[in-house]
Amino acid sequence: MSDDKRTDPGIHTDSGIEVKALYDASDLAGWDPATQLGAPGKPPYTRGVYPTMYRGKLWTMRQYAGFGTAASTNERFKFLLEAGQTGLSCAFDLPTQMGYDSDHPRAEGEVGKVGVAISCMADMRQLLADLPLDKVSTSMTINSTGAILLLMYELVAEEQGVPAGAISGTIQNDLLKEYAARGTYIYPPKPSMRVITNIFEYCAAHVPKWNTISISGYHIREAGSTAVQEIAFTIANGIAYVDAAIAAGLDVDAFAPRLSFFWNAHNNFFEEVAKFRASRRIWYKLMTERFGAKKESSKLLRFHTQVGGSTLTAQQPENNIVRVAVQSMAAVMGGTQSLHTNGYDEALSLPTERAARIALRTQQIIGYESGIADTPDPLAGSYFVESLTDEIERLAWDYIARIDEMGGAVEAIERGFQQDEIEQAAYDYAKSIDNDERVIVGLNRFTVDNEPEFVIAPGDPSLEQGQVANLTAYKANRDHALVKARLAEVTEAARGTQNLLYPMKEALRANATLGEVSDALREVFGVYQPGR
């Protein structure tokens, strides 16, 4: 057992910002609420992107799901919708993320492990079977192969009689974050940026309700960054995407309204609330002053939040229910547009149905019972919260300026700047736990001996064999000459300058697989090798 003493050598947030013992009016001397806050739904959007926020409609409760086969994930989607979830969110296995079919040698042992395996149109049809695609929005956590999954989704919707203009959702499609923090990249940065801007252009013309990118700080934070680094590095990536789209000839107001962000929520409650508020203000200033956006919708930083997976412990896993609740309340107090709450068992396995239901009920209790959704930005005007919001914004601008001086996010990533900063922050955080400077309940204090064995979701060792067999049959029953011709068109388009999504869609319509389309692009773009 551990003692319950709390020493006070000087208390700091997770980003190292000193927290004073008391805040009062002097901490906001010269502070102007008209310019720093505004009203909810009004510039600079510190208080939220919509005037009434959750008073008329709660955030989208979008639980992350995806494991094993398309059929099993479809069943989990339906379970969550019946439990009151209001949006879908899909995780994909590593082969799918890396552009390999389930029968590829590199996929062995990984099929269906950290998400659902999607190799072909048959898989996507099964994943979306009997789902109301014209009524429910779907978020797909997919990056390098994001264009392929989007096109598969669009094709299935067309088969169900749902026009592309009626479907809504998001693909993550954020490759810069992959280079800096996560690693599921395929192509080098420049061709990856081309694919991303092609998606912006394609969706503006054909899938107008789709969010074309979820510029993601979540994985940057999971890799060990601070809250300040999370928003600074992510917004710097956002600047790079906007720059690339404008350089490709797109008008900022044609694509910016469909940009979205993805934030993490950790345990330092007030810092997280302040982080969300500061991020909106920074984006508004950038889109207004740097990019000259005219539409107000181009200036809104709309974001999804997921609670921090890296904060959950395998020790005393039920404690994670409380962590998830605290983090979820921070996200709501900070004005999120949608939210995923983790299962309490996710440090050990994929969430069981019981854990998934408790996670969803956590959101529902916050939304319907707590009262914190009844008025926008309820912490506005707090001496502490406003001071913290201003300081987080200042520190984030400092990082953005340093990245600008290096030539932007792409150049900074190629120099390893963000990677080094994240690595140092992760080391400092781990060291603070090892030295008992930071208390993690159940891990380095308030521990127990002989914890009971925990029941986790069972795995299915036959899953991979079944998936490969189905894919083999799919490949055998198609027009091989047509597939070959359509894939050749994808490769030829990659050598030129046309939008890649059009030939990619026709290849998928002809029953080419995800891996084959990815290979057609690999042939021209190559594969990114860090440090080379």
Secondary structure, 3 states (H helix, E strand, C coil): CCCCCCCCCCCECCCCCECCCCCCHHHHCCCCHHHHCCCCCCCCCCCCCCCCCCCCCCCEEEEEECCECHHHHHHHHHHHHHCCCCEEEEEECHHHHCCCCCCCHHHCCCCCCCCECCCCHHHHHHHCCCCCCCCCCEEEECCCCHHHHHHHHHHHHHHCCCCHHHCCEEECCCHHHHHHHHCCCCCCHHHHHHHHHHHHHHHHHHCCCEECEEEECHHHHHCCCCHHHHHHHHHHHHHHHHHHHHHCCCCHHHHHHHEEEEEEECCCHHHHHHHHHHHHHHHHHHHHHHCCCCCHHHHCCCEEEEECHHHCCCCCCCHHHHHHHHHHHHHHHCCCCEEECCCCCCCCCCCCHHHHHHHHHHHHHHHHCCCCCCCCCCCCCCHHHHHHHHHHHHHHHHHHHHHHHCCCHHHHHHCCHHHHHHHHHHHHHHHHHHCCCCCCECCCECCCCCCCCCCCCCCCCCHHHHHHHHHHHHHHCCCHHHHHHHHHHHHHHHHCCCCCHHHHHHHHHCCCCHHHHHHHHHHHHCCCCCCC
